[in-house]
Amino acid sequence: MLKQTVNISSFQKNLPDFIDLVLNGDELILTKSDIPIAKIIPFEEEKREIRTDFFALNSAVKERKSKSEAPENWFG
């Protein structure tokens, strides 16, 4: 992966070429008057693990909420 610094006006003029670079894994840092203003990086999907115990946990929480555990004289 390469990092390239690109002026915003050059980026606008050559957008398709720069998008191809990003699609190939390069990282672009856009500048305006030599000040970095944005970073364009390839998009990567987050891989999330599906937990099978979620539904059991969720139903246990609902059950706990339905039964009041507070004593009757809770308000004093």
Sequence and secondary structure as in RCSB ss.txt:
>XXXX:A:sequence
MLKQTVNISSFQKNLPDFIDLVLNGDELILTKSDIPIAKIIPFEEEKREIRTDFFALNSAVKERKSKSEAPENWF
G
>XXXX:A:secstr
  EEEEEHHHHHHTHHHHHHHHHTT EEEEEETTEEEEEE           TTHHHHHHHHHHHHHS  S TTTT
 
